[in-house]
Each structure stands twice: as structure tokens, then as C-alpha cells.
Amino acid sequence: MGGGTIIHLDKTCPDLHGLTDREAEALCGQLREELIDTVSRTGGHLGSNLGAVEITVAIHRVFDTSRDRVVFDVGHQCYIHKMLTGRADRMDTLRTFGGLAGFPKPAESIHDAFIAGHASDSVSVAVGMARARTRMGEDYHVIALIGDGALTGGLAYEGLSDAGNSREPLIVILNDNGMSITKNVGGVAQLLARQRLKPQYLRFKKGYRKVMGVLPGGRHIYRVTHKVKTAIKGTLLPCSMFEDMGFTYLGPVDGHDVKHLTQLLQYARDLRCPVLLHVRTVKGKGYSPAERNPDRFHGVGKFCIESGEPLRPSDRDFSKAFGEAMCELAEEDPRVCAISAAMVPGTGLTEFFRRYPERSFDVGIAEGHAAAMAAGMAKQGMTPVFAVYSSFLQRSYDMLVHDVGIQRLHVVFGVDRSGLVGADGETHHGVFDQAFLDTIPGMTVLCPASFRELRTMLRHAVLQCDGPVAVRYPRGGEGRYREDAGTADVVLRQGSDITLVGYGTFINVLLDTADRLAEKGISAEVVKLGRITPLQLETAAASVRRTGALLAAEESISSNSVGRRLAAGLALQGVPVKKIALQDLGERYVPHGSVEQLRELCGLSAEDLTKRAEEVLRHA
């Protein structure tokens, strides 16, 4: 590397503080190549990581992440950070069961300051860490790395406002790879921005401040000249918003110039006040397929490096089926509109947005706003459908209660990625919505188990229901059950020894369990719930009266799970049951891995449920 230090990315954490600028540039190229190779084999978030290579290397040249706290926003751009902190030799385990997580994880490394999987909270976390540092009399630096997309979330501005006002020494690095924060005003502004970021100017400014602090009357002179400079700068440079919040603003700067980034971070570190460094980057930098199509390479499966094409073509999934059904409904009813929180392709709404742009609203990473806006639309006669991942819907809970629920407004929620999602892990599993949606009076929750059923249930939710309705469906495709029972609870398989109850696509696991039990001479009846809120007991109760035993299984936390509500309902109705067993995720956060591996971990595989059913019958 430039004839100098060679960086070996192995189990050790390389010390980047002594690197020359040429060596740092070479290291960035090495990391970019290894990143592309790794993600092509494991899948993961590629575009965001390619865009943050130089930023990450610069951070590691200036700070000690074993002590200094670097808080990633969302966290899917932390792969280079992991490679530089002793985990490069394990990158082939990325997002696999027992391997490296795809997001920062303090339990994995001392260098990961805070877990992150959702957007817009990094500045709030960082100012909390900075205040803790001050109160405890400790000495370390705090850095928040936030993307421009996260600035579409209101929490980011709450954090920025408080951080700037706090006067706590911290650095916010704004990684701007697309959204224009504010406009530069002509060539003069661009010239001034370049001049004020030159090292000689920064050194002069730092020295001037120091001298004025000790000269007689110097502080007064400094305050006057600073006010004049600020007034002139405010009319020409794109930094007034952040400086109004209390930050010293630096930027915009080329986010792929590792030399300049390192100099600015050193300067920002030494200012000992709230600093915002505005960095311009290219998402997917250094890999042409990702630069041409950054949305597709945001999150990818395994792909061919030469062509950028996926190794396995994507099959039809529930998100696509949802999008197709939405287009059909929009064709029939002009009141139907679609809302997304920065996840249009992910929720299957790309075609809807293309065909019905006047009824399509992407509000950015602002799920609370999306729910409140949907309430306003519904109040005025529209039929809004908010398509949102289950784990992101959590951020809208107050609006679900206050804005939608109290007035029983007809807002439809397409709850995507329900249940275990696999490789993204704790922050993305959709295992809480069953519990919290049930706490909202007037809410209806439907659970399709097939594409046909999704179409029927969504039509029912949009055209026939009153009040708020959620239609929840998983990531991926359908299983062996491909029928359409509508919204009703149904018996899919007759039996006499034990009742197996479930909902959604997890019903496929129960059908497999029934097959295994049959091989052992046990007759299992399988009941599929079409609606889990409000819970109807008739079909399940009739089955339990016949069999005398119940096993309810689901991908949900235990608290307020459907199984618990079902067991309580049967007890209140006095239904005679010899034995009731509930199998769910317990009271824990489930790690990352394939869905099959996680089901085995949680006792939810067909083999595990077969053993549990046998145990129930032995003790019945």
C-alpha cells in the first residue's frame, strides 16, 4: 500500500492513526473490494456501505472506537466498521445464525456503541451519551453518523435541537447521498464553502479564537466579529438551519476524500462543542451496478459481481401480491390511496405508485406522521392504506390510539414482514404487532395464509370494514396452504386427539405437525384463525370440546399473544379442556438467522411441536 504500512484485516483491530493519506486511500480501495465480494456471497446492505467507506476509515483514523462512542443511525452501513474492528475474518458469517449481525451489536464487540436497526434516533442517543460522560466526569468523544434519509424522521430534529442547545461536545456526521438539505446560493457560496474548509483557514480560526480569549478586550472583539461573519455567512451558505440549532457547521465536503475528511474530523474533535459535518457521498460508490441502481442494491441477496444480477431470481411474495391487490382496488374505488414510509419497493407498491401517482404518498421515514396523515385523509372521506413493516409500525403506536382509534377512522394497515423475518434479526422481527394492535379498541386484525386469502382479506378490509383494520402477512412466499377461506376461522384438518391452533402462514407448520403426529397414531385437528382481533372463539372452542386438548403455536412474544387470549377465553366460557399448551417466542428478543433456524431455536419447528403435542397428551 503505497510502499508503506500494510493493513491486515484479520482478527486484530488495525491501528489506523499512523496511516499516511496515500495508505488510507489504498485501504479504502481494499475495503471496497472485500465488501463487494462479501455481500455478493452473504447478501445484505451494499449501497449504503459502499457510500460510507471513506467516512468510516476517517473516523477510525481520528478516534478510538473501543472508548469513543460512534452511534450509527439505522446501522446498516456498519460493515466497514466491523471489518476494521477485528471481525474481517468473520464477514462470511454476516447475517447468518450464530454469525455477525447485519447491524451494530454491543454484545458482539466493544467497538459497537449502541444497537441500531431503525432510523432517526442516533443524535438523541449521542447527546444522551455525551451528557452521561459529562455528569460522570469521563473523557471520550461521541459521534453520530446519520444519513439524509433519516432526516425525514421527526425524531432526528428533536435530537438535533436538543444536542445543539446542550453545548455538549459531540460530532454529528450528516451523510448526504441524495436529498438536498438546503440550496447553495450561486458560485460565491460554493467558493466560500471551499475556502472555509481549507486546513489553513481552520488553523487560523482556531488560533484566532485562542488569542482573542487571552488578550485584554479580546472576547468582546471576537463576539463582534463573529456576529458580523455569521450575518454575512447566513445569507450565502447552506448552514443556517444547523447553526440556528447551536451547531458549528462544517461543509458540505466530498465524502470520498478520506484525507480531507480526516482533517475535518480532527478539527471538529478539537472544537469541543456541538459540530455538524455535512458530507456528500454517492450511494453504491465504486461498484457501477450499485451506483446505477442504488435502490435495488440497498438490500440484496446473493448476486453475481460481474453483472450485479441476483443468483436466484425472486419469486412472487406477499408484498407483490399485496401490491397487485392494491392496484385492483384502486381501479374500482377512486377513494383508495397508498401511503409508504420510504419503503415503496419493499412493500410492493412500485406499480401502484406508477399507475396512480396522484393517490400515492411516500412520506419518508416518518411512520408516526404517516399514521396521523392517514387519519386525516380518512376523516375527510378517503380510504388510505398504509403499507408498513411490522417492526416499523411500532413507531406509530400513539397515533394508532389517539388519531385513528378514538374516532374509529377507517384506516387500513398493510402490515408487512410480520412474524420472524430472518437475517435482519432483533430489530426487524415482526413479533409485537399482534400484541399491541389488540390493545386498540375497535381494531380488526386479519391474517391471510395464502396469496388468494390476502387478496380477499384486503378487499374486505378496504371495501367492507368500518374503523381501523390491519392485514398482516409475512416476508416471502406462501407454503402448502394455498386455499382461500376468507376471513373466517376454519378447520383445515379433522382430528380427535388434540387441537392445533394457529394463524397466517404458520399454519403450514401446524399442517406438517399434524402429518408427523398421524405417523405416530395421533389424530390432530388443525384450526386456522382468519381474524385474531377481535378474537372469535366459536370454531376453536368447538374443536377443543371434541378433542379435549389444545396446542396453540405462533411467532409472537408471550405477552398478550393470541394463544394466551384464546386460553383465557376458553376458560371464561367454561370449555372443558384437559390440557392447554402454548408455544411462542417467550419473553425475549430473537437473534438473526434463517427463519427455519430461528423456529428450531424457539421450539416452533414441526418436529418440536410434534414432541410438545405428545407431551400434552401424556399429561392430559
N, C-alpha and C positions, 0 to 999 in steps of 0.2 A: 504494500500500500504506500505508493509514493516513496519507496525506499526507506520508510520509517517503521513505526510500530505496526505489528500485525495483530489484528484483533481476532482472537479465537472465541467463537460463540459456543461455549460448551457449558459445563455445569457451574463455572465460576462467573462472577459478575465483573466484567472488564471495567477498568478504571479509565474513563474517557477524558478525565480532566487534563491530561498531558498531551492529548492528540493535537497535531498541527491541523490547520484548516484543510490542507490537501488530504490528510489522512481521514478527517471527518467526512469529507466529500466522498472519498473512496468507500468508507464504511457505509454510507447511505446507499451507495450502489449495491454493495454486497447484501445489505439487509433487504433491499427491494427485491433482488433476485431470489433470495431464500424465502421471502414472504410469498411471492407468486408461486414458487414450487410447493411450499407447504399447503397453501389454501387450495391449490389445484387437486391435492390428494385428500384433504380433510373436509373441504367445504368451509364456509364461514363468511365473515365480513371482509371483503377485499378492498373495495374502492376507498372506504374511509381510512383504512390503514395505510394504503399507498400514498394518500394525501398527507399523512401525518408523520412520514419518516423523518424528515429534517427537523421538524418541531421536536420530536421525541429525542433524537440524538442531541440536539442543542440543550434540551432540559437536562439530559444526563451528563453533558459536559460541564454544566454550571452547578447542578445540585446533587446532593447525596440522597437518593430516594429511600435509603434504609432509615433515614431520620427525617429529612424534609418530606412534607406531605404533598403529593401530586394527586389531585382529585380529578378523575376522568368523568366527563359528562356522558351519559349513556354507557360508555365504556367499551363499545365495540371497536374502538380504534386503539386498543391497548396491546396489540400483538407485538409490535416492535419493542415496546416497553418490556414485555415478557422475555423477548429474545435477549435483551440487554441486562436482564436481572437473573441470570443463572438457569433459564428454562429453555434455552435454544435447542438443547438436545432432546427435549420432550415435546417439541412443537408438532411432531407427527401424531401425538395423542390428543391434539386440540379438539375439544367439544365431544370427546368420547368418554364412555363410562370409566371412571377412575383416573381419567387423564386431566389435562389442563382445561380450565374453564375458558369459555369464549369472552369472558368479562373479567374485570379486576376482582380478586377474591383474597381478602386479607388472610384467610386460613391457609391459602396456598403459598403466600410469600410475604415477608415483612415489607417488601417494596410496594405492595398493593395497599394503598392507604385506606380505601373505602370501597365497598361493593357498589357496583353501578350497573343498572340494566334499563332504567327509564331516564328520560331526558329532563333537562332544565333545573336540576337540583344541585349541581356541582358548586355554584357560587355560595348558596346557602350553607352547604356542608363546609366549604372552605372558611367562611367567616366564623362559623362555629368553632372550627379547629384553631383559627387564629386567636379568637377570644379565650379559648381554653389555654393556649400557650401563654398568653399574657397573664391571665389570672394565676397560673401555676408557676410563673417565673421561669419558664423554659425558653430555649433559644433554638428555633428551627424555622425554616421557610415554608410557606403554604402557597401552593399554586393550583389554580383551577383551569382545566383545559375544556373549553366549551365551544361547540360548533354553532354556526349561524342558524342552522335549523332549529336548535334548541331555544333560540331567542324568539321563536314563535310561541313558546310557552310562557304564560304569565309568571310562573314561579321564578324564572330566570331574572325578571325585572324586580321582583321582591328581594331577591338575593343581592342583585347589583345595587339597588337603592340603599340597602342596609350596609353592605360592605363598604361602599364609598363613604357613607356617613360615619362609619365606625372608626375611621382613621387607623385601623389595624394594618400593619404591614402585610400585604398579600399581593399576589400577581394573578390577574385573570388573563389567560391567553384566549383570544377570540379567533378561532379557526374559521375563516370566512371562505367557503368554497363555492358560493353561488349567489346567495342573497345579498343585494346591495344594502348596507346598513343606512348610509346616507350618501348623497351625491357630493363628489368634489366639484368645486366651482371653478372650472376652467384651468388653463395652464399654470396660472400663478399659484393656485392651490397645490397642484402637483409638484411644482418646483419647491415650494415651502416645505411640503411634506418630506421630500427627499433631503433637503438641507437640514431639517431639524432632527433627522435620524442619523446623520453622519457622526462617526465616533468623535471627531474633533469638536463638534458642536456640543455633544453630550458631555465631554470632558470639561469644556468651558463652562457650561451651565452648572455642573456640579461644583466646580471651583469657585465660580461667581457666588453661588449660594453660600458656600463655606466662608468666603472672605467677608461678605456682607453681614454674616452672623456675628463677626467679632469686631468690625470697625465701629467707631462711635457714629451713631445715626444710621448705620448700615441697614438695620432691619427696616427702618422707615423707607429708605431709598428702595430697598428690594420690593417692599409692598407696593409702592407707587409704580415702579417699572413693570412689576408683574401684572398689575391691573391693566396698564396700557397695552402690554403684549397680549394679554388674554382677550381684550376687546377687539384688537385687530385680527387675531387668530380666529376668533369666534365667527367672524364674517366670511372667512376664507377656507377654513379647514373642517373636515367632516368629523369633528370630535366633541362638539359642544354637548351632545346628549350625555356622554360618559363623564365629561368634566363637570357638568352640572350635577351629576350624582356624587362627585367628590373624588373621582379617579384622576390620576395623571395619565393622560392618553398618549400612547406611542403608536404610530402607524399612519396609514397602512404600509406593511412591509411584505416583501416577497417571502412567502413561507417555504420556499425551496432553496433559499440561500442560507445554508447552515452556518456560514461564517458570520453573516450579519445578524442572524437570529441569536447566535451565542453572545455577540457583543451587546445586543439589546437586553437579553435576559440578565447579563451581568450588571448592566446599568440599572435595570428595574429592581434587581435584588438589593442594590446598594442605596436606592432611594428611601427604603424603609417607610413606605406609605402605600395606600391602595393604588395599584398601577394596572391599566388595561392595555395589553399589547395586541393590536389588531393585525392579524396575519392573513394574507391572501394565499390560498392554495388551490390546487387542481385535484379534484376527487379522481382517484384512479391513476395518479401521476406515475408515468414510467411504464405503463402497460396499455398499449394502444386500444385493445378491445374495451378495457375498463374506462379509458378516457372518452371513447366514442359513445359508450352506453353506461354512464355511471349508475343509473337506477338499477339496471339488471345486475351489475356487479356489486351492488351494496351488500347483498347477502346471496351467496351462491352455493350450489352443491359442487361435487367434484367436476372438474372441467379439463378440457384439452388446452394446454398452454399455447400451442401454436395457433389454434383457431379461436380459442375462447368459448367454444361450444361445450355445453354440458355433456358429460359422458353418458348420462342416462336421460333421455327426453322426459319431460314432466308429464305425468298422467293427469287426467281430469280429477280435480279435487273438489272439496266442499266450497272453497272460495269461488272457484269458477262456476260451480252450479248456482251459487248464490247470485253472482253477477248476471248470469243468464236469466234467472227468475226475476231479478230486478228490472231488466230491460223489458220483459214481457209485461210486468205490472205497470211500468211507466207508459207503455204503449196503450194500455187500457184506461189508465186514470191519470189525467194531467196534474193532479194534486201530488202525486208521488215524486219525491225528490230524494237525492242521496247525499249523505254527509260523510266525510272522511277526515281523520286527524293525521294527515301526512302519510297515509297508508293506502293510497288508491290502488296500485297494482297488487299489494299484499292481500287486500280484502276482495279482490276480484272485480273491482269497479271500473277498470280501464275502459271497457266498451261502453258502459253506461255514461261515463264522462265524455266520451267521444260523440255518442249519439244524442245526448241530452245535456249539452253544456250549460244551458240556462237553468237547469234543475240540478246542477252538480256543484257541491261546495266543499272544497278542501280547506280546512281552517288552520292547518299546521298542527304542531304538536301541542294541542290545546283541547284535551278531552273534556275538561270541565266546561269550557266555552261551547264546545260542540253540543253537549247535552242541554245547556241553557238556551242556546240558539234554536235547537230543535223544539224546545218547549215553546219558544216564542212563535215559531212557524206553525206548530200545531194549534196554538191558541187562536191563530188567525185563519185557520181552515185548511192548511196544507197537511200532507201526510209525510212527515220526514222519517227517513230510515237512516240511522246512524250505524255504519259498519265499523266495528272496533274490535281489536283483540281483547280477549277476556282480561288479561293482566293489565291492560291499559284502561279498561273500563273502571277499574278500581279508583282511578283518579277523579272520577265523576260522581262519586257516591253522594256528596252533599247535594249536587244538582238533581240527581235522581230522586232524592227525597223532597227537597224544597221546591224545585222548579217544575218537575214533571209529576211527581207522585201526589202531592197535596191537592192539585187541581185535576188529577186523574186524566192528564192530557194524553192524547193518542200519539205517542212516540214509539216507533219500532226500533229495537236494537238488534242488529245482526252481530251476535257475539261469536266472533271467530276465534280459532285456537283455544277452544275450551278443552279441558282435560290436560293430560300430560302432553307436552309438546316436543320433548326430546332434548336435543343438543344445546339449546339456549338455557336450560336449567332453571334454578330457583326463581329468577326474576321474571320468567316468561310463562311458567306453567299456569294454565287457566283453571285453577282448582279452588278458587274462592268465590266466584260469582254465584254458584248455586246457593251458598250460604247467605251472602249479603243481599242478593236480589229478593230472596224470600222475606226479608225483613221490611220490605216496602209494601204497605197496604195497597191493594188494587193491582199489583204487578202480576202478569201472567208470564210463565216461562215454559217454552216449548222445546223439545229435544228430539230433532229428527235423527233417524238411524240410517237413512239412505238418501241418495240424491233426490229420488222421487218424493220422499217424505219431506225433504227440505223445501221443495217447490210448493207442496201442498200446505205445509205449515206457514211458510212465508206469505202465501196468498191469503190464508186465514187471518194471519196477524195484521196484514195491511188493509184488507178489504172488509173483514167481518168483525174484528175485535173493537172494543172500546177501551180506553185507558192505555197505560204503558204495557208493551209486550216485548219480551226478549226471545229470540230464536237462537239457540246456542248450538254450535257444531264444531267439530274438531279440525285440526290440521290434517291434511292428507285426504285419502280416498275412503270409499265405502268398503265393507267387508262382505261376508257371505249373505248377510241380510240385505236384500235389495227390493223388498216389497214396499207397499205404501199403506199403512194403517191409519193415515190421517193423524188427527190429534188425540185419538182415543188411547186408553190403556188396553192392551190386548194380551191374550195368552198365545204365545208362539209355539209352545210345545206342551202337550198334555203329560201329566205325571201324577203319581200318587204318594211318593215318599217325602218329598221336600220341594219347597217353592224357592226358585231363584229369581230375584227381582233386580232389574237394572234399567238403564235408560241410555239413549244415544247410541253411538257405535260400540259402546262397551257391551252391548247386548250380544255382540258376536263372540266375545269371550265366554259369556254365560251359555251360549248355544254349544260351544266347544266343551265346556264343563259338563253340560248335560250328556253329551256324547260319551265322555270319559266315564261318567257315573253309570251310564247304561251298560258299559262293558263290565262293570263291577256288579251288575244286577240291581242297581238303584235307579228308581224311576223319578226323574226330576221334572217338575213343571216350570216353564220359563215364562215370566211375566215381564212385558216391556211397557214401561211408563212413557206415555207420549207427552204428558204435561207434569212437571214437578212442582210448579207453583201456580195456583193453589193445588195442593196435593189431593187427589181423589183416592179414596180407599177401596171402593167397591170391588174392583177386579182383583186386587191383591188380597183383600180380606176373604173373598170367596175362595181363592186358591188355597190360602192358608187353612181355612176351615176343612178343605179336602185333605190336605197333606199333613197338617199339624206341626210343620217345621218351616222355618224361614231363614234364608241366607240372602241378605241384600248386599250388593257389592257395587262400588263406584270409585271413580277417580276424583275424590273430593277430600278436603280436610274433614276431620270428625265433627267439629263444632257445627251444629245446625245442618248436618248432612241430611240428605234425603232418607237414608236408612234410619237415622235417629228419629226423624219426623214420622216415618212410616211406623216404626216400632211403637212410638208414643201414641199414635192414632189408633193402632190396633188394640193397645192396652186400654185406652179410654173407651173404646167401643165394646170391650169385653170379649174380643175374639179369642177363643181358646187356642193357645199356641204352646206346644210342649217345649220348644227351644227356638230362640231367636239369636242369630249371629250376624254381626255387621262387619264387613271388611272394606276398609277405605285406606286413606293415606296416613291416618293418625294425626297427631298434633305436631307436625314437623314440616320443614321445607325440603322438598325433594331435589337432589342434585341433578346434574346433566348426564345424559346417556341416551341410548335409543329407548323408544317407548317400551319395547319388549323387555329390555334390561331393567327398566325402572319398575315395570309391573312385577317382575320377579323379585326385585328388591323390596317391594311393598306388599308382597303376598297377594298380588292381583292377577297372576297368570292362571291359565286354565288348570294347570297342574296343582297350583297352590289352592285354588278354590275347590278343586275336587277333594283334596285332603281335608279342607275345612268343612265341607259338606258331610264327609264321612264322620268327622269328629262330632258334628252337630247331631247326627243320627245315633251315634254311640251313646250320647248323653241325653237323648230325648226321653 
